[in-house]
Amino acid sequence: MKILVVGQGGREHALVWKLAQSPNVSKVFCAPGNAGTALDGENVDIASDDIKGLIEFATKNNVGLTVVGPEAPLVAGIVDEFHKAGLTVFGPTQAAAELEGSKKFAKEIMRQANVPTAAYQVFGRNDVEGAREYLEELGNNPIVVKADGLAAGKGVFVCKNNKQALAAVEELLVGGLFNEAGSQILLEEMLEGEEASILAIVEGDTIIALDASQDHKRAQDGDRGPNTGGMGAYCPAPLVTPDLMDEIVNRILIPTVHQMKKNKTPFSGVLYAGLMVTRQGPKVIEFNVRFGDPEAQPVLMRLKSDLAEILLAAATGKLHEIQDVNWDPRPAVCVVMASEGYPGSYEKGRKIRGLENTTELEGTKVFHAGTRTNGDHVVTNGGRVLGVTAMANSIPEAKLRAYQAVKEIRWDGAWCRKDISDKAGAV
C-alpha cells in the first residue's frame, strides 16, 4: 500500500518514519515534506492546503491511505473532499475539526457533555468594552486570553495580572493580531496543576488512548517564556497513572466522542486532549484534532504496533478490529531545537552542521521540522527546526541521550530548552 502524509513539520517526519516501517507499506509520500521526510520517504511538491492538487496526486498514484498531519487543512475540509473523490483518508471531517478550529465550539461541546474544563467568557471585536469590564470585575487575578481560531499554537496568552490581560485583549480585538482567528476571544480561568497530553485514535464508538505524554509549551526553562508550538515532550508521563488514565477516558474522552455523535458531527481521527491535572482532577485546557507536535515524536518512537494498520482501520470503519496496542517499555524524550527569535521573527536559510554525527547514536532519531535542502546542505526553514528524540531505560537516561545528540548539531542562532522532562522527576 502507498501512503500520503500531508504536512511538513516534525510530526509529519515522525509519521513518515513510523508508517514506512509497516510491512504492508510499499512507499510513503510526504507533501510538501522537509529535508528529513525526504530521507525516510519521498517528498511531493504540493502544499498542504492545495486540496485539489493532493487529491489529484493521490488518485494518479493509487495512494491507499492519506494521513493529514496539520490542523489547517482539516479545518478547511480536506477529509470531506477526499471522501467525495472516493479516497481513503485518516482525519476528522470539517464539522468535527471545529473542536480545534474554534475554542468556543469546543467549550460548548464540553458544556453539553459535562466535561470538566476552565470557566470562560467569549467576547468579539464589537464588545471590546465588555471584555475590559469583565477583566475589571475579576480584579488583578491571573487569567488566560485565547484567540478563538487557529493561530499555529501562538494564540494563547497566559496573563499574570489585569495589565497583561488587557494588553492581550487590545492586541487581539483592536490590533487585529491573528486576523480572523483573533476576531473572537475567550477569557478563561487560569488552571493550576501539571499539564498532560492524551492522544486517542477514535472511530465510531471505539477509542484507543495512546500512552500519555507531556509537552513543554513555554519558550524558556522553568516555563518562563511566551507560549510556542511546543519546545519538547516526553512519553510516558508518570503523572498519568493507570487510574488517572481511566478517569480521563471515562470523564473526558468518552463523553466528548458521544456528544459529537449526538450533535451529528461524529469524530474520526486523533482526538488530542490537552489537560491540566488539578486538585479537583483532570480538566481540559484545549482539544486538538491531530497528532501533537512534538508529542508525536516520543509517542511514535515508543509505539511497537503497526501504525499503518491502526490508521487504515480507523479510516475504513474497522478500528474496533484492532486488538491491543503494544509499547516499548522504555521512555522517550524529544528536545526541540529552534531558530533564534522564535516564537517571534527569525531568519531562514541558516546552514545546519553536525546532523551526520547523530546517525550512529544509540536509541536516537533526529526528526526534522523546519528544514529544507539547499544543494548538498540542510538549512533552517522554520522556527522549530529539529525534534531530537531519544529512548532509553529511564527518563533521565533518555534526556541525557537526547541532549548528547543536541550537542552534535549546530547552526547560527540555534537554541533549546535545557529542562525537557525534568518535571517527570517531580511526580
N, C-alpha and C positions, 0 to 999 in steps of 0.2 A: 504494500500500500504506500502511496505517496501522500505526504502531509505538507500543508502550507501553514506556516506560522506567520501571523500578521504582527508587525511591530519592529522596533529597532533598539530596544533597551536591554538592560541586564536580565530582566525577567524573560525576555524572548530568547536570549542566548541560553539561559538555563533550560527553557522548554525545548529548544532545538537539540541541545546536547542530550537531554534525557530521552526525548522521543526517538532520536537516532539509535538509541541502544536497544530498541524493541526488535526482536527477530522477525516481526511481521511488517516492519517498515523498510522499504527499499530506498527511499530518498526523502529528505526533509528540505523544503524550500523556506526561505525567510524573506518577507517583503516589508520594508526595504532591507532590513538587517543592518549589521555593523561589521567591523573587522573581525570580530570573534565568531559571529554566526557563519561567516564565510569559511572558517576553518572546520566547523562541525557540521555544516550543511551547505546549501547553495543559495546565495543571495539573488533576489529578483528586484530589479529597479522599478518597483511600483510603490508609491506612497501608501501608508496605512489608511489614509482617508479616501483613496481612489477606489471606491467600492466597485464601480463598473469595471475598472481595469483588473481588480483582483478576481472578480467573477469570471471574466474572460480568460485569465490565466489558469484558474482552477479547472475550468471546463476544457480548455485546449490541452492541458497536461494531465488529464484524468486524475486529478487530486481526489483522494478518497476521504480526506478529513481536513478541514481548515480549523485552526485553533487561533482565536483572536486574543492577542495579548493586552493591548491598552484599552482604557475605558472610552476614549473619544469615539472610535468607530462603533463601539457597542451602543453608546448613547445615540449615535447618528443612524442606527438601524441596519447595520451590516448583516446581522443574523437574519432579519426578515427578508432582505434582498437575496441572500444566498438560498434561503428556503424557496423563494419564488422561482429561482433558477434551477431548483431540483438538486442542490448541492448539500452535502453533509457538513455541518459547521457546529463547533462547540462554543457556546456562549449564550447569554440571555437575549431575548427579544428586546426591541427598543422600549416597549412599555415596561418590561421588567427591569431594564437597565436604569430606569429612573431612580431606583434605590440608591444609585451612586450619582446619577445626573442631577438630582435635586435633593438637597438635605431636608427641605421642607416635606417632600414626598415621603422620604424615609421616616421622618418623625411621625407623620400621620399613620403610616403602616404600623409603626411601633406602638402608637397610642391605641389603635384599633386592636392590636394583638396583645396588648398589656405586657409589652416587652420593656424591661427596666432600662431607662435612659435618663439623661440630664433634663431638667426643666428648661424651657426655652420660650422665646417670643420672636415673631417674624416681623420685619419691617422692610418697606420698599423705598424707592427714591422719592416717592410722593409723601413719605411720612418720616422725613429726617428728624423733624422736631419731636415726633413721638418717640423715636429711638433715644434722643437726647434726654427727654423727660424720664423715660424708663430707667436709663442709667443713673440719673439723679436720685430716683426713688431707691435704687439698690444701694446707694451710698458708695463708699470707696472700697468695695469688695472686689476680689478677683472675678473676672468674667471672660468667657471665650466668645470672640466675634468670628463668625463664619460666613463666607460667601456661599450663597445657595447652590450655585452651579459649579461646573468643573473648572479648576484653577491649577491643574498639574501639581497637586499636593501642597500648594503655597497659599491657599485661600483661608487658612485658619490662623487667627491671631490670639495667642494666649496672653491676656492682659492682667497685669498685677493690680492695677488700680483704675479709677474712673478716668484719669487723664489719658492713659494709654488706650482705653476702650473708646473714648470719644474720638481720638486721633484715627483709630482704625475705622470707625463708622464714617468719619469725614472722608477718608481715603477711598472707601468703597462706594458710598452712596452719593457723595458730592464730587469727588475726584475722578470717579469712573474707573477705578482700578479693577482689572479683570473684565471690563466692559459689561456685556450682558450677564455673565456669570456672577458678577457682583452687584447686579441691579436690585437684588433682594438679599437680605442678610438675616442670620439667626443670631440673637443674643442669648447665650447659653450659660447655664450654671457651670462653674468650674468643678469638675470631679476630682477627688483626691484618692490616690492609691497607686497601684502598679499597673502598667499597660500590658496587654497581651493581644496577640493576633491569632484568630482562629479562621482557617481556610477550610471550607467544606465543599465537596463535589455534590451537586444537587441535581436531581431529575425526578419529576413526578413526586411521589411520596418518599423517595429514597434520599437519604442524607448520609454521606460518608465524610465524617470530620477527620481532617488530617492532623498530625501532631502539632501542638501549639508552638508558636514562635513569639519572639519579642523584637519589635522594631525600635530604632532609636531615631526619633523624628527631628530632634533639635540639632543645630549645626555644631555646637561646641561641647566639649567634655562637661559632664555633670548636668547635661540638659540645659545649658545656659543660653544658647544662641537662638536665632529665629527658626521657625519651622522649615523643614525641607521635604523633599520627596522620600527621605529615609537615608540615614548615614551608616546603617549596618543592622544586622539582625542575627539572632541565634535560635537554634532549634535542637531539642525541645526546650520549652521554658519550664523550669522546675516549679514556678509559681502555680502553674495549672496542673493540679493533682488530678488523679482519675475521678475523684468525687466532684471536683470543681468542673471538670470537663462534662460530666453527666449533667450537672446543673446548667451549664451553658447550652448544651444540646436541648435540654427539656424546657428551659425558660426563655431561650432566645432563638435558636435555630429553627426548631420545630414550629413554634407559634408564628414566626415570620414567614416561613415557607407556606404554612397553611393559610395565613391571611392573604398572601399574594395570590394563591389559588382561588380563594374565596372572592377576591376582588377581580377575578378574570384576567389576572396578569401572572400566570403560572411561571415559576422560576426554574430555569435550567442553566447550569454553568457552575462557576465558582462563586459561592456566597462567602464573602470575607467580612467577618465581624471584628472591627477594631474595638477592643474592650478596655474599660478601666475596672480593675478588681478593687472595689471599695470595701469599707467595713460593713456595708449593707449587702455585699455580694457583687457579682459582675453586672456592669451596666454598659450599654452600647454607646461608644463615642461616635462611630460612623459605620456605615456599611459600604463596602466596595463590591463590584460585581465581576472581579477578575483576580488572577493571582497577584499577590502583593509583590512589590519590588522595593526593597531587597529580600523580603521574606521567602520568595520562591527559590532563591539560590540555596540557602541551607536546607529548606524543606525538601526540595527535589534531590539534593545531593544525598539525603538520607533515605529517600524512597527506594525500596527494592522491588516493588511491584511494577508491572508493565504499564507505564503511564499512557501509552498509546491505546492500549486495551481499555483502560478506565475511561478515557475521554471519548473514545469512539462509542462505548456503551452508553455514556450519558447523552451523546449527540443523537443516538438512534433509539432512545427509549428503553434501553436494556440495562440501566445501571443496577437494577435490582438483582441481576445475574452475577454481579461481581461479588466474590467472596471476601475473605479478609484481605486488608491491605497490609503488606509487610514492610517493616522498617529496619534499617541498620541501627543497632542499639547505640552506636557512637554518636555523640552530639556534633553539630556543625556550627561554625561561626563565619559570618560574612562581614568583611570590613569594606566600606565604600571609600574609594579614593576619588576625590573631587578636584575640580578646577578652582584656582584662585579666584575669589569673588563670589562663588556660589554660596547661597541661593540668590544672590544678586547678579549683576552683569559679570561676564567672564569672556576671555578670549578663546577662540577655537584655533585648531591647526598646530598646536604645540607637539613636537615630536616626543613620543613615549619611548624610553630606553629601559632595557632590562627584562622585558617580558620573556625572552628566551631563557633567562636564568631560573624561571619558576616552573618550567615544564617537568623537571625531574623531582620536584619537591614532593615528598610522600603525602598522600591524602589531601592534596591541594589542587584547586581549579580556579583560574582567573576568568571570571565572566565579564565580557565586555558590555558596556552600556553606551556611553557617549564616545564612540571611536569610529574612525574610518581609515582606509588605506590611502596613502599618498605616495605613489611609486612603490618603493620597497619598504616604506616606513608605515608604522601605525601612528596616527596623530589624534589629538583630542578633538571631539566633535560635540561636546555637551558639558553640562555642569557636573553631573555624576558620571564619571568616566569608566571606572572599573569596580567590580564587586569581587574582592579577593576572598575566596571561600575555602575553608579547611575543615577536615573532620579528624577527630582523634578520640582517645578513650575517655576523656573528660573535657568539660567546657574550658578550664584553664589551659589544657594542652592544645585544644583546637584553636583557642585565641592566640597562643604562642606561635603555632604554625602559620596562622593567617598573617600575623604581624611580621614574621620572618620573611614571608613572601612579599609583603608590602615594602620591606626594606630593600628588596632587589629591584623595585620599579621606580623610575624617576621621570619627571618632566618639569619644566619650569612652572612653578606655582602649584605643584601637587600638594595636597594636604588630606588628612583624615582625622577622625576622632581616635583617641588612644584608649578609650574605655569601653569599647564594644564588648558586651557580655558580662561586664563586672557586676551588673545587677543580679545575675544568676546566683552569685555567691552570697547575696544578702537575704536570700529566701530561706 
